[in-house]
C-alpha cells in the first residue's frame, strides 16, 4: 500500500464485511464469551477481558477523537472511565457500568466513529500535525500508535480467553 489512507482504512476495516487487519477487531475476539468469562481473572492482580475491551475503546476515543479530531467535552462517558490507564478490578467495573451489553455497544460506536473520521482524511491530512495533537505527532502517527495499542491488548484478550476456556494459547 502506497497511500496512508489505504493503509489506515485497511487497519480500521471490518474483516468480516470486507478486508482489514484482523488484530484490530476487539468485538470479534470476544464473540461467544459469557458475561462471567468477560469478568474472569486468573488471579486478583490481573485485568479482566472486559477491561481490555473497554480500554481499547477508551484509548481510541482519546487518540482519534481528542488528538486528531480535536473534539472537546465528555468524549468518554463517566461510567467508562474505569477503562482508562489505571488498574481496575472486575468489581469496580461492575459498579461503574450499566451492563456489559452497554459497554459493547459503546465499543462498537467508538470504532464506527473512528472509521468514519479516518475515511474522511485526505492523504495530506495524514501527514499534518493536528493542532490538538499531543507530542507534535501527525495523524498517521496517531492512527498507527492506536492500532499498535489495540493489537497489544488483543493479544492479552486472546491469552485470557485461552485460559478461561481451558485451551492452549494460540502462538503467533
URVENWO-V741188 format. One line per field, one symbol per residue. phi: phi as a letter, one per 30 degrees, with the letter a starting at -180 (. if undefined). psi: psi as a letter, one per 20 degrees, with the letter a starting at -180 (. if undefined). burial: b if it has 9 or more other C-alpha atoms within 8 Angstrom, else e. A space follows every 50 residues. Layout:
phi=???
psi=???
burial=???
This chain:
phi=.cbddddddddcdcedcbbldddbcedddcejddedddcdbdadcccdee dddddededddddddddcdidbiddceedcddcddcdbdedddeddddad edddddedddddddedddddddededddcddcddihcdeeedddddddde dedddddddddeddcicddddd
psi=piqggggghghjrohhhdrroijjnghhhjpiqrghhhiqqhrijqqrgh ggghhghghghggggghghkqrbnhoqhijiijbjqppqhghghhhrgrg hgghgggghggggggggghiqrhhhhiqoqhjpqkkqrggghghgggggg hghgggggghggghikrqppq.
burial=eeebbbbbbbbbbbbeeebbbeebbbbebbeeeeeebbbbbeeeeebbbe bbbbbbbbbbbbbbbbbbbbeeeebeeeebbbbbeeebbbebbbebbeee ebbbeebbebbeebbebbeebebeebbebbebbeeebbbbebbbebbebb bebbebbbbbbbbbeeeeeeee
